[in-house]
Amino acid sequence: MGLNRLFIDLDKFEEHDKKCARECSYYYHPGNYGILSLQEMATYALICRKCERENCVSACPFEALEKGPDKILRRHNMRCTSCKTCSHACHSGVILPDFIPYMSYNCDLCLERLEEGELPECVEVCKCGAIQYGDFKEDEEKNLYAIGKNVVVHSVHWERDEVKKAAKK
């Protein structure tokens, strides 16, 4: 038996954001659309150009962005003031202003719902197929990438040759 994971299709996410995303909100924290934090994380992992000189990181006046050892950007929500300086400094247009909200969103993957045999809230309200839950595996030929152990993302993404070579070492 495989490992059930949340599946996000970034190529369909714009449609999901328009039709379904606002339906996914924590009961105790209405307005917390956690799926947006997963979209941000997947975009930084897969679509970000992983520049040699990260203008976005150096532009942030509050040191809210950093590039990890895996060359993936991470935003520290408690430092971020939503000034959007990083989105203006990103010359490849990866950091969209929508990714930098003043109120930070967090997804807990609806683990409590899963324990009770229910689907995550975002899966139940998704009518466009952008978010699903099931036995999804990483498969680079099909552009399926594991982001952590609980999320698989579909995205055709750009990857710097040097980064790809370094990751294989």
C-alpha positions as CSV (number, residue, x, y, z in Angstrom):
1,M,0.0,0.0,0.0
2,G,1.3,3.4,-0.9
3,L,1.6,6.6,1.0
4,N,-1.4,8.9,0.7
5,R,-0.4,12.5,0.1
6,L,-1.9,15.8,-0.8
7,F,-1.5,16.5,-4.6
8,I,-1.3,20.0,-5.9
9,D,-1.3,20.8,-9.6
10,L,0.3,24.2,-9.8
11,D,-0.6,24.4,-13.5
12,K,-4.3,24.4,-12.5
13,F,-3.9,26.4,-9.3
14,E,-5.0,29.8,-10.8
15,E,-8.3,28.2,-11.6
16,H,-8.5,26.7,-8.1
17,D,-7.7,30.1,-6.6
18,K,-10.6,31.7,-8.4
19,K,-13.2,28.9,-7.8
20,C,-12.4,27.0,-4.7
21,A,-9.6,28.4,-2.5
22,R,-11.7,30.7,-0.4
23,E,-13.8,27.7,0.7
24,C,-10.8,26.2,2.5
25,S,-10.5,27.9,5.8
26,Y,-9.8,26.8,9.3
27,Y,-12.9,26.6,11.5
28,Y,-11.2,28.4,14.3
29,H,-9.3,30.8,12.1
30,P,-11.6,31.9,9.3
31,G,-9.7,33.6,6.5
32,N,-6.7,31.4,7.0
33,Y,-6.4,29.9,3.6
34,G,-3.5,27.5,4.4
35,I,-3.3,26.1,0.8
36,L,-1.7,29.4,-0.2
37,S,1.3,28.6,2.1
38,L,1.7,25.3,0.2
39,Q,1.5,27.1,-3.1
40,E,4.2,29.5,-2.0
41,M,6.4,26.6,-0.7
42,A,6.0,24.6,-4.0
43,T,6.7,27.7,-6.1
44,Y,9.9,28.4,-4.3
45,A,11.0,24.8,-4.6
46,L,10.1,24.2,-8.2
47,I,9.6,27.4,-10.2
48,C,12.2,29.7,-8.5
49,R,15.2,30.3,-10.7
50,K,17.6,29.8,-7.8
51,C,19.7,32.7,-8.9
52,E,23.3,32.9,-8.0
53,R,22.8,36.5,-6.7
54,E,19.4,36.5,-5.0
55,N,18.2,40.0,-5.4
56,C,15.0,39.1,-3.5
57,V,16.9,38.0,-0.4
58,S,19.2,41.1,-0.3
59,A,16.4,43.5,-1.0
60,C,14.4,42.4,2.0
61,P,14.9,45.1,4.7
62,F,13.8,42.7,7.5
63,E,15.8,39.6,6.5
64,A,12.6,37.7,6.1
65,L,13.8,35.7,3.1
66,E,16.7,33.3,3.0
67,K,18.1,30.7,0.7
68,G,18.6,27.4,2.4
69,P,21.5,24.9,1.7
70,D,19.2,23.2,-0.8
71,K,19.0,26.6,-2.6
72,I,15.3,26.9,-1.9
73,L,13.9,30.2,-0.6
74,R,12.1,30.3,2.7
75,R,10.1,33.2,4.0
76,H,10.1,33.9,7.8
77,N,6.5,35.0,8.3
78,M,7.2,36.6,11.7
79,R,9.8,38.9,10.1
80,C,7.8,39.7,6.9
81,T,5.9,42.9,6.9
82,S,4.4,42.4,3.4
83,C,6.4,45.4,2.0
84,K,6.7,43.4,-1.3
85,T,10.3,44.6,-1.9
86,C,11.3,41.0,-2.6
87,S,8.6,40.7,-5.4
88,H,9.9,43.9,-7.0
89,A,13.5,42.7,-6.8
90,C,12.8,39.3,-8.3
91,H,13.8,39.7,-11.9
92,S,12.2,36.5,-13.0
93,G,8.8,37.3,-11.6
94,V,8.5,34.2,-9.4
95,I,7.7,36.0,-6.2
96,L,4.3,37.4,-6.8
97,P,2.9,40.1,-4.6
98,D,0.0,37.7,-3.7
99,F,2.6,35.4,-2.1
100,I,3.5,38.0,0.4
101,P,0.3,38.7,2.4
102,Y,0.4,40.7,5.6
103,M,-1.5,37.9,7.4
104,S,0.5,34.7,7.1
105,Y,-1.3,31.5,6.2
106,N,-0.4,28.1,7.4
107,C,-1.6,24.7,6.3
108,D,-1.6,21.8,8.8
109,L,-2.6,19.3,6.0
110,C,-5.9,18.8,7.9
111,L,-4.2,16.0,9.9
112,E,-7.0,15.9,12.4
113,R,-9.5,15.4,9.6
114,L,-7.4,12.6,8.1
115,E,-7.3,10.8,11.5
116,E,-11.1,10.9,11.5
117,G,-11.2,9.4,8.0
118,E,-12.2,12.7,6.3
119,L,-10.5,14.3,3.4
120,P,-8.6,17.6,3.9
121,E,-10.9,20.6,3.5
122,C,-9.2,21.9,0.4
123,V,-9.7,18.6,-1.4
124,E,-13.4,18.5,-0.5
125,V,-14.1,22.0,-1.9
126,C,-11.8,21.7,-5.0
127,K,-14.0,21.3,-8.0
128,C,-11.3,21.8,-10.7
129,G,-8.9,18.9,-9.8
130,A,-6.1,21.2,-8.7
131,I,-5.9,19.6,-5.3
132,Q,-6.5,15.9,-4.6
133,Y,-5.6,13.4,-1.9
134,G,-4.4,9.8,-2.6
135,D,-1.5,7.6,-3.5
136,F,0.7,10.0,-5.4
137,K,4.4,9.3,-6.0
138,E,7.3,11.4,-7.2
139,D,7.9,10.9,-11.0
140,E,10.1,13.4,-12.7
141,E,9.1,12.2,-16.2
142,K,5.5,13.1,-15.4
143,N,6.6,16.4,-13.6
144,L,5.5,15.1,-10.2
145,Y,7.7,16.3,-7.4
146,A,7.6,15.5,-3.7
147,I,7.7,18.5,-1.4
148,G,8.4,17.1,2.0
149,K,6.8,13.8,2.8
150,N,3.1,14.7,2.7
151,V,2.8,16.8,-0.6
152,V,3.3,16.0,-4.2
153,V,3.2,18.8,-6.7
154,H,2.7,18.7,-10.5
155,S,4.5,21.5,-12.3
156,V,6.6,21.9,-15.4
157,H,9.4,23.9,-13.9
158,W,12.7,25.5,-14.8
159,E,15.9,24.1,-13.3
160,R,19.4,25.5,-13.5
161,D,21.9,23.0,-14.9
162,E,24.4,23.6,-12.1
163,V,21.8,23.1,-9.4
164,K,20.6,19.9,-11.0
165,K,24.2,18.6,-11.3
166,A,25.0,19.5,-7.6
167,A,21.8,17.8,-6.4
168,K,22.8,14.5,-8.1
169,K,26.3,14.5,-6.4
